[in-house]
Protein backbone atom coordinates (compact mmCIF):
# COMPACT_ATOMS: atom_id res chain seq x y z
CA UNK A 1 0.00 0.00 0.00
CA UNK A 2 1.51 3.27 -1.07
CA UNK A 3 -0.24 5.43 1.51
CA UNK A 4 0.55 3.36 4.61
CA UNK A 5 3.07 5.92 5.81
CA UNK A 6 0.71 8.85 5.39
CA UNK A 7 -2.08 6.98 7.17
CA UNK A 8 0.13 6.11 10.14
CA UNK A 9 1.36 9.72 10.24
CA UNK A 10 -2.26 10.79 10.62
CA UNK A 11 -2.66 8.45 13.59
CA UNK A 12 -4.67 5.74 11.87
CA UNK A 13 -4.51 2.13 12.86
CA UNK A 14 -2.59 0.32 10.12
CA UNK A 15 -2.46 -3.38 9.31
CA UNK A 16 1.27 -3.24 9.95
CA UNK A 17 3.69 -0.42 10.75
CA UNK A 18 5.09 1.37 7.69
CA UNK A 19 8.89 1.29 7.66
CA UNK A 20 11.78 3.38 6.33
CA UNK A 21 15.22 4.27 7.70
CA UNK A 22 16.93 7.61 8.18
CA UNK A 23 20.02 7.73 5.94
CA UNK A 24 18.75 4.68 4.07
CA UNK A 25 20.22 6.00 0.81
CA UNK A 26 23.76 6.38 2.06
CA UNK A 27 27.04 4.70 2.62
CA UNK A 28 25.86 1.32 3.88
CA UNK A 29 24.84 0.47 0.28
CA UNK A 30 27.75 -0.68 -1.95
CA UNK A 31 26.26 0.96 -5.09
CA UNK A 32 26.15 4.29 -3.27
CA UNK A 33 29.87 4.06 -2.63
CA UNK A 34 30.43 3.19 -6.31
CA UNK A 35 28.42 6.18 -7.52
CA UNK A 36 30.33 8.44 -5.13
CA UNK A 37 33.59 7.43 -6.82
CA UNK A 38 32.41 9.41 -9.85
CA UNK A 39 30.67 12.37 -8.23
CA UNK A 40 31.43 14.60 -5.28
CA UNK A 41 28.68 14.76 -2.67
CA UNK A 42 27.54 18.19 -3.85
CA UNK A 43 27.56 17.04 -7.49
CA UNK A 44 25.44 14.00 -6.59
CA UNK A 45 22.95 16.13 -4.69
CA UNK A 46 22.66 18.83 -7.35
CA UNK A 47 22.33 16.50 -10.36
CA UNK A 48 18.72 15.23 -10.38
CA UNK A 49 19.44 12.07 -12.42
CA UNK A 50 22.19 11.03 -10.01
CA UNK A 51 20.21 11.97 -6.90
CA UNK A 52 17.28 9.95 -8.27
CA UNK A 53 19.46 6.88 -8.82
CA UNK A 54 20.74 7.13 -5.24
CA UNK A 55 17.25 7.69 -3.79
CA UNK A 56 16.09 4.52 -5.54
CA UNK A 57 18.92 2.28 -4.26
CA UNK A 58 17.03 1.36 -1.06
CA UNK A 59 13.89 0.83 -3.14
CA UNK A 60 15.65 -1.78 -5.27
CA UNK A 61 16.95 -3.55 -2.20
CA UNK A 62 14.23 -3.25 0.44
CA UNK A 63 11.06 -1.62 -0.95
CA UNK A 64 10.45 0.49 2.17
CA UNK A 65 7.14 2.32 2.62
CA UNK A 66 8.85 5.67 2.22
CA UNK A 67 11.70 6.89 0.06
CA UNK A 68 13.57 9.85 1.47
CA UNK A 69 14.89 12.07 -1.28
CA UNK A 70 18.65 11.99 -1.55
CA UNK A 71 19.81 15.44 -0.51
CA UNK A 72 21.15 17.11 2.60
CA UNK A 73 19.84 19.52 5.20
CA UNK A 74 22.64 21.91 4.25
CA UNK A 75 21.45 22.64 0.69
CA UNK A 76 19.18 25.39 2.00
CA UNK A 77 22.27 27.31 3.12
CA UNK A 78 22.96 27.92 -0.55
CA UNK A 79 19.81 30.03 -0.85
CA UNK A 80 21.32 32.22 1.87
CA UNK A 81 24.67 32.63 0.17
CA UNK A 82 26.50 30.02 2.24
CA UNK A 83 28.15 27.21 0.31
CA UNK A 84 29.43 23.93 1.71
CA UNK A 85 31.18 20.72 0.77
CA UNK A 86 31.69 17.38 2.49
CA UNK A 87 35.25 16.66 3.53
CA UNK A 88 36.02 13.02 4.08
CA UNK A 89 37.00 12.44 7.68
CA UNK A 90 35.56 15.79 8.82
CA UNK A 91 32.03 15.99 7.42
CA UNK A 92 30.30 19.13 6.16
CA UNK A 93 32.44 22.28 5.91
CA UNK A 94 30.89 25.73 5.28
CA UNK A 95 33.08 27.89 3.04
CA UNK A 96 32.21 31.24 4.57
CA UNK A 97 30.55 30.79 7.97
CA UNK A 98 28.63 33.35 10.01
CA UNK A 99 31.17 35.18 12.15
CA UNK A 100 29.11 37.82 13.94
CA UNK A 101 25.76 39.62 14.27
CA UNK A 102 26.23 41.48 10.98
CA UNK A 103 26.10 38.16 9.09
CA UNK A 104 22.75 37.01 10.45
CA UNK A 105 20.20 39.05 8.51
CA UNK A 106 20.88 37.44 5.18
CA UNK A 107 19.33 37.94 1.78
CA UNK A 108 17.61 34.84 0.51
CA UNK A 109 17.16 33.94 -3.12
CA UNK A 110 13.82 32.26 -3.99
CA UNK A 111 14.01 28.53 -3.30
CA UNK A 112 12.49 27.71 -6.69
CA UNK A 113 15.58 29.29 -8.26
CA UNK A 114 18.43 28.36 -5.95
CA UNK A 115 17.22 24.82 -5.18
CA UNK A 116 15.52 24.01 -8.48
CA UNK A 117 17.38 20.68 -8.60
CA UNK A 118 15.39 19.49 -5.57
CA UNK A 119 12.11 20.17 -7.36
CA UNK A 120 13.46 18.35 -10.41
CA UNK A 121 14.42 15.36 -8.24
CA UNK A 122 10.98 15.21 -6.61
CA UNK A 123 9.29 15.46 -10.02
CA UNK A 124 11.32 12.47 -11.20
CA UNK A 125 10.54 10.44 -8.08
CA UNK A 126 6.84 11.22 -8.38
CA UNK A 127 6.93 9.83 -11.92
CA UNK A 128 9.04 6.76 -11.20
CA UNK A 129 7.74 5.48 -7.83
CA UNK A 130 5.14 7.98 -6.61
CA UNK A 131 2.29 5.50 -6.89
CA UNK A 132 4.16 2.70 -5.09
CA UNK A 133 5.68 4.33 -2.02
CA UNK A 134 5.52 7.60 -0.12
CA UNK A 135 8.03 10.28 -1.01
CA UNK A 136 9.64 11.86 2.02
CA UNK A 137 10.98 15.38 1.79
CA UNK A 138 12.91 17.03 4.59
CA UNK A 139 14.69 20.10 5.85
CA UNK A 140 17.06 20.91 8.68
CA UNK A 141 15.68 22.71 11.69
CA UNK A 142 16.80 26.25 12.49
CA UNK A 143 19.11 25.31 15.37
CA UNK A 144 20.92 22.55 13.50
CA UNK A 145 21.41 24.81 10.48
CA UNK A 146 22.63 27.59 12.78
CA UNK A 147 25.11 25.23 14.40
CA UNK A 148 26.73 24.50 11.02
CA UNK A 149 26.49 28.11 9.86
CA UNK A 150 28.25 29.44 12.97
CA UNK A 151 30.77 26.66 13.62
CA UNK A 152 31.48 26.18 9.92
CA UNK A 153 31.91 22.45 10.51
CA UNK A 154 30.58 19.70 12.79
CA UNK A 155 31.11 20.52 16.45
CA UNK A 156 30.76 17.90 19.13
CA UNK A 157 28.96 19.97 21.75
CA UNK A 158 27.80 22.82 19.51
CA UNK A 159 29.76 25.22 21.66
CA UNK A 160 30.21 27.85 18.90
CA UNK A 161 26.45 28.33 18.43
CA UNK A 162 25.72 28.05 22.17
CA UNK A 163 28.28 30.79 22.79
CA UNK A 164 26.79 32.86 19.99
CA UNK A 165 23.33 32.70 21.59
CA UNK A 166 24.53 34.10 24.92
CA UNK A 167 26.89 36.67 23.41
CA UNK A 168 24.48 37.89 20.70
CA UNK A 169 20.96 36.84 21.73
CA UNK A 170 19.19 39.18 19.31
CA UNK A 171 21.36 38.19 16.36
CA UNK A 172 20.86 34.54 17.30
CA UNK A 173 17.10 35.02 17.00
CA UNK A 174 17.55 36.82 13.69
CA UNK A 175 19.59 33.89 12.43
CA UNK A 176 16.98 31.36 13.60
CA UNK A 177 14.24 33.41 11.92
CA UNK A 178 16.22 33.62 8.71
CA UNK A 179 16.47 29.82 8.63
CA UNK A 180 12.86 29.34 9.71
CA UNK A 181 11.61 31.52 6.84
CA UNK A 182 13.80 29.69 4.33
CA UNK A 183 12.74 26.27 5.65
CA UNK A 184 9.03 27.13 5.41
CA UNK A 185 9.45 28.20 1.79
CA UNK A 186 11.60 25.17 1.06
CA UNK A 187 9.17 22.63 2.56
CA UNK A 188 6.20 24.19 0.75
CA UNK A 189 8.21 23.93 -2.45
CA UNK A 190 8.80 20.23 -1.77
CA UNK A 191 5.08 19.62 -1.28
CA UNK A 192 4.39 21.44 -4.57
CA UNK A 193 6.75 18.95 -6.23
CA UNK A 194 5.14 15.85 -4.79
CA UNK A 195 6.57 15.21 -1.31
CA UNK A 196 3.94 13.22 0.62
CA UNK A 197 5.47 13.53 4.08
CA UNK A 198 8.05 15.95 5.50
CA UNK A 199 10.64 15.39 8.20
CA UNK A 200 12.16 18.30 10.09
CA UNK A 201 15.62 17.33 11.32
CA UNK A 202 16.54 19.64 14.17
CA UNK A 203 18.90 16.91 15.30
CA UNK A 204 21.08 19.01 17.62
CA UNK A 205 18.55 21.34 19.26
CA UNK A 206 18.39 19.02 22.29
CA UNK A 207 21.76 20.39 23.47
CA UNK A 208 20.02 23.57 24.64
CA UNK A 209 18.82 23.75 28.24
CA UNK A 210 15.04 23.33 28.50
CA UNK A 211 14.27 27.00 29.17
CA UNK A 212 16.22 28.12 26.12
CA UNK A 213 14.71 25.34 24.01
CA UNK A 214 11.27 26.60 25.08
CA UNK A 215 12.10 30.18 24.21
CA UNK A 216 14.07 29.79 20.99
CA UNK A 217 13.06 26.50 19.44
CA UNK A 218 9.46 25.55 20.22
CA UNK A 219 7.83 28.63 18.58
CA UNK A 220 9.88 28.19 15.42
CA UNK A 221 9.12 24.48 15.15
CA UNK A 222 5.44 25.31 15.67
CA UNK A 223 5.57 27.83 12.89
CA UNK A 224 7.19 25.40 10.48
CA UNK A 225 4.82 22.52 11.28
CA UNK A 226 1.76 24.76 10.93
CA UNK A 227 2.91 26.28 7.66
CA UNK A 228 3.01 23.17 5.51
CA UNK A 229 0.26 21.18 3.91
CA UNK A 230 1.58 17.65 4.43
CA UNK A 231 2.14 15.45 7.50
CA UNK A 232 5.21 16.57 9.46
CA UNK A 233 7.65 14.41 11.43
CA UNK A 234 9.82 16.19 14.00
CA UNK A 235 13.19 14.69 14.92
CA UNK A 236 15.42 16.08 17.68
CA UNK A 237 17.96 13.98 19.54
CA UNK A 238 18.36 13.77 23.30
CA UNK A 239 14.85 14.84 24.25
CA UNK A 240 13.97 11.78 26.33
CA UNK A 241 13.21 13.77 29.49
CA UNK A 242 11.17 16.43 27.71
CA UNK A 243 8.97 14.88 25.09
CA UNK A 244 6.42 17.54 25.98
CA UNK A 245 8.65 20.11 24.28
CA UNK A 246 8.52 18.09 21.07
CA UNK A 247 4.73 17.76 21.35
CA UNK A 248 4.45 21.52 21.95
CA UNK A 249 5.53 22.11 18.34
CA UNK A 250 2.42 20.20 17.26
CA UNK A 251 3.97 18.04 14.55
CA UNK A 252 1.92 15.17 13.16
CA UNK A 253 4.57 12.66 14.25
CA UNK A 254 7.30 12.71 16.87
CA UNK A 255 10.45 10.84 15.88
CA UNK A 256 12.09 9.25 18.91
CA UNK A 257 15.77 8.51 19.32
CA UNK A 258 16.76 5.29 21.05
CA UNK A 259 17.40 6.81 24.47
CA UNK A 260 13.69 6.75 25.23
CA UNK A 261 11.78 3.57 25.88
CA UNK A 262 8.99 3.23 23.30
CA UNK A 263 6.33 2.18 25.82
CA UNK A 264 7.15 5.09 28.12
CA UNK A 265 7.03 7.52 25.18
CA UNK A 266 3.59 6.21 24.20
CA UNK A 267 2.37 6.72 27.77
CA UNK A 268 3.74 10.26 27.82
CA UNK A 269 2.50 11.29 24.38
CA UNK A 270 -1.00 9.83 24.32
CA UNK A 271 -2.39 9.60 20.79
CA UNK A 272 0.37 11.54 19.03
CA UNK A 273 1.85 9.30 16.33
CA UNK A 274 5.47 8.31 16.81
CA UNK A 275 8.36 7.17 14.65
CA UNK A 276 11.33 5.06 15.65
CA UNK A 277 13.21 3.98 17.53
CA UNK A 278 15.55 0.98 17.28
CA UNK A 279 19.12 1.70 18.31
CA UNK A 280 21.01 1.67 14.95
CA UNK A 281 23.82 -0.36 16.52
CA UNK A 282 21.42 -3.30 16.95
CA UNK A 283 21.76 -3.80 13.18
CA UNK A 284 25.28 -5.08 13.85
CA UNK A 285 23.87 -8.03 15.82
CA UNK A 286 22.99 -11.48 14.43
CA UNK A 287 19.77 -11.67 12.42
CA UNK A 288 17.66 -13.28 15.16
CA UNK A 289 18.55 -10.46 17.51
CA UNK A 290 17.79 -7.84 14.85
CA UNK A 291 14.38 -9.40 14.31
CA UNK A 292 13.60 -9.83 18.01
CA UNK A 293 14.63 -6.29 18.96
CA UNK A 294 12.67 -4.86 16.02
CA UNK A 295 9.58 -6.77 17.14
CA UNK A 296 9.98 -5.41 20.65
CA UNK A 297 9.79 -1.86 19.28
CA UNK A 298 6.75 -2.71 17.13
CA UNK A 299 4.95 -4.38 20.05
CA UNK A 300 5.71 -1.58 22.48
CA UNK A 301 4.44 1.02 20.00
CA UNK A 302 1.18 -0.78 19.22
CA UNK A 303 -0.81 -0.73 15.96
CA UNK A 304 -1.93 2.89 15.81
CA UNK A 305 0.13 5.76 14.48
CA UNK A 306 3.55 4.10 14.50
CA UNK A 307 6.15 4.44 11.76
CA UNK A 308 8.96 1.96 12.27
CA UNK A 309 12.39 3.54 11.92
CA UNK A 310 15.73 3.62 13.70
CA UNK A 311 16.39 6.10 16.49
CA UNK A 312 18.80 7.93 14.13
CA UNK A 313 20.55 7.27 10.80
CA UNK A 314 21.90 3.95 9.54
CA UNK A 315 25.61 3.70 10.31
CA UNK A 316 28.03 3.40 7.42
CA UNK A 317 29.19 -0.21 7.79
CA UNK A 318 25.77 -1.63 8.64
CA UNK A 319 25.22 -5.00 6.91
CA UNK A 320 22.57 -4.75 4.18
CA UNK A 321 21.16 -8.06 5.40
CA UNK A 322 20.28 -6.45 8.74
CA UNK A 323 18.48 -3.59 7.03
CA UNK A 324 16.54 -6.16 5.02
CA UNK A 325 15.64 -8.07 8.19
CA UNK A 326 14.51 -4.83 9.84
CA UNK A 327 12.22 -3.94 6.90
CA UNK A 328 10.95 -7.51 6.50
CA UNK A 329 10.10 -7.76 10.19
CA UNK A 330 7.64 -4.88 9.78
CA UNK A 331 6.31 -6.30 6.51
CA UNK A 332 5.76 -9.78 7.96
CA UNK A 333 3.13 -8.46 10.36
CA UNK A 334 -0.39 -8.86 9.06
O1 LIG B 1 18.25 9.75 4.93
C1 LIG B 1 18.63 9.70 3.75
O2 LIG B 1 19.03 8.68 3.18
C2 LIG B 1 18.48 10.97 2.93
C3 LIG B 1 19.58 11.79 2.85
C4 LIG B 1 20.14 12.59 4.00
C5 LIG B 1 21.51 12.87 4.06
N1 LIG B 1 21.72 13.72 5.11
C6 LIG B 1 22.50 12.34 3.12
C7 LIG B 1 23.92 12.43 3.45
C8 LIG B 1 19.52 13.23 5.08
C9 LIG B 1 18.06 13.19 5.51
C10 LIG B 1 20.53 13.96 5.77
C11 LIG B 1 20.26 14.80 6.93
C12 LIG B 1 21.36 15.45 7.65
N2 LIG B 1 22.55 15.90 7.13
C13 LIG B 1 21.34 15.78 9.01
C14 LIG B 1 20.17 15.57 9.94
C15 LIG B 1 19.97 14.16 10.31
C16 LIG B 1 21.06 13.50 11.03
O3 LIG B 1 21.44 12.41 10.59
O4 LIG B 1 21.47 14.01 12.07
C17 LIG B 1 22.55 16.40 9.33
C18 LIG B 1 22.97 16.91 10.69
C19 LIG B 1 23.30 16.49 8.12
C20 LIG B 1 24.63 17.12 7.92
C21 LIG B 1 25.54 16.11 7.36
N3 LIG B 1 25.69 15.86 6.02
C22 LIG B 1 26.34 15.18 8.06
C23 LIG B 1 26.47 15.11 9.56
C24 LIG B 1 26.96 14.35 7.10
C25 LIG B 1 27.84 13.16 7.33
C26 LIG B 1 29.28 13.55 7.36
C27 LIG B 1 30.16 12.32 7.43
O5 LIG B 1 31.16 12.32 6.70
O6 LIG B 1 29.83 11.38 8.16
C28 LIG B 1 26.54 14.81 5.84
C29 LIG B 1 26.89 14.19 4.55
C30 LIG B 1 25.89 13.21 4.08
N4 LIG B 1 24.58 13.52 3.95
C31 LIG B 1 26.12 11.88 3.65
C32 LIG B 1 24.89 11.38 3.24
C33 LIG B 1 24.61 10.04 2.64
C34 LIG B 1 27.46 11.19 3.58
C35 LIG B 1 28.21 11.70 2.42
C36 LIG B 1 29.26 10.75 1.93
O7 LIG B 1 30.34 10.71 2.52
O8 LIG B 1 29.00 10.07 0.92
Boltz pocket constraint, residues with backbone or C-beta under 6 A from the ligand:
constraints:
  - pocket:
      binder: B
      contacts: [[A, 21], [A, 22], [A, 23], [A, 24], [A, 25], [A, 26], [A, 27], [A, 36], [A, 41], [A, 68], [A, 69], [A, 70], [A, 71], [A, 72], [A, 73], [A, 74], [A, 86], [A, 87], [A, 88], [A, 89], [A, 90], [A, 91], [A, 92], [A, 138], [A, 144], [A, 154], [A, 201], [A, 203], [A, 313]]
      max_distance: 6.0
